[in-house]
C-alpha cells in the first residue's frame, strides 16, 4: 500500500497539473487562444497551482508529500525555462 505521506506520492501529485496544462494547451486548444501569445503562461499557471497544493500539504503535516511536489515543481520550472530560452 502506498504511503500517503511520501515523496513518490508528492512527485505523482505534482506532475498532474503541469501534464494537464500541457495536454489542454497543446492538443485541445491548438494555440487558438489569446494566452498563446505568451507560450509560457499556461505552464506558469500550473506551477502556481502546484504551489497551492504545496501549501495545503505543509498545513496538513504531509511534509514528505510536499517535498515531492516541490521537487517536481522546481524541475518543471527549470525545464520550461530552458525550453523557452532555447527556442528564442
C-alpha positions as CSV (number, residue, x, y, z in Angstrom):
1,X,0.0,0.0,0.0
2,X,1.3,3.5,-0.9
3,X,2.0,5.7,2.0
4,X,0.0,8.9,1.8
5,X,3.0,11.0,3.1
6,X,5.8,10.0,0.8
7,X,8.0,11.8,-1.8
8,X,6.8,9.4,-4.5
9,X,3.2,10.4,-4.0
10,X,4.3,14.1,-4.0
11,X,6.1,13.6,-7.3
12,X,3.0,12.0,-8.8
13,X,0.6,14.7,-7.5
14,X,3.0,17.4,-8.6
15,X,3.1,16.1,-12.1
16,X,-0.7,16.1,-12.6
17,X,-1.4,19.9,-13.1
18,X,1.6,20.5,-15.4
19,X,0.7,17.5,-17.5
20,X,-2.9,18.5,-17.7
21,X,-1.9,22.1,-18.7
22,X,0.3,20.7,-21.4
23,X,-2.4,18.5,-22.8
24,X,-5.0,21.2,-22.7
25,X,-2.9,23.9,-24.4
26,X,-1.1,21.7,-26.9
27,X,-3.8,19.3,-28.1
28,X,-7.2,20.8,-27.1
29,X,-6.8,24.5,-27.8
30,X,-4.1,24.2,-30.6
31,X,-2.9,27.7,-29.9
32,X,-6.2,29.3,-30.7
33,X,-6.4,31.4,-27.5
34,X,-5.1,34.8,-26.7
35,X,-3.0,33.4,-23.9
36,X,-0.8,31.6,-26.5
37,X,0.8,34.9,-27.4
38,X,2.8,34.2,-24.2
39,X,3.6,30.5,-24.6
40,X,4.9,30.0,-21.0
41,X,1.8,31.3,-19.3
42,X,-0.1,28.0,-19.1
43,X,2.8,26.3,-17.5
44,X,3.3,29.2,-15.1
45,X,-0.3,28.8,-14.1
46,X,0.2,25.1,-13.4
47,X,3.3,26.0,-11.3
48,X,1.2,28.4,-9.3
49,X,-1.4,25.8,-8.7
50,X,1.3,23.4,-7.6
51,X,2.4,25.9,-5.0
52,X,-1.2,26.0,-3.7
53,X,-1.0,22.2,-3.3
54,X,2.4,22.6,-1.6
55,X,0.9,24.9,1.0
56,X,-2.0,22.6,1.6
57,X,0.4,19.7,2.2
58,X,2.6,21.7,4.6
59,X,-0.5,22.8,6.6
60,X,-1.7,19.3,6.9
61,X,1.7,17.9,8.1
62,X,2.3,16.0,4.9
63,X,5.9,17.1,4.7
64,X,7.3,14.3,2.5
65,X,4.5,14.7,0.0
66,X,5.1,18.5,0.0
67,X,8.8,17.8,-0.7
68,X,7.9,15.6,-3.7
69,X,5.6,18.3,-5.1
70,X,8.3,20.9,-4.5
71,X,11.0,18.8,-6.3
72,X,8.7,18.3,-9.3
73,X,7.7,21.9,-9.4
74,X,11.3,23.1,-9.4
75,X,12.4,20.6,-12.0
76,X,9.4,21.5,-14.2
77,X,10.1,25.2,-13.8
78,X,13.7,24.6,-14.9
79,X,12.6,22.6,-17.9
80,X,10.1,25.3,-19.0
81,X,12.7,28.0,-18.6
82,X,15.4,26.1,-20.5
83,X,13.0,25.3,-23.4
84,X,11.7,28.9,-23.6
85,X,15.3,30.2,-23.6
86,X,16.4,27.6,-26.2
87,X,13.5,28.4,-28.6
88,X,14.4,32.1,-28.7
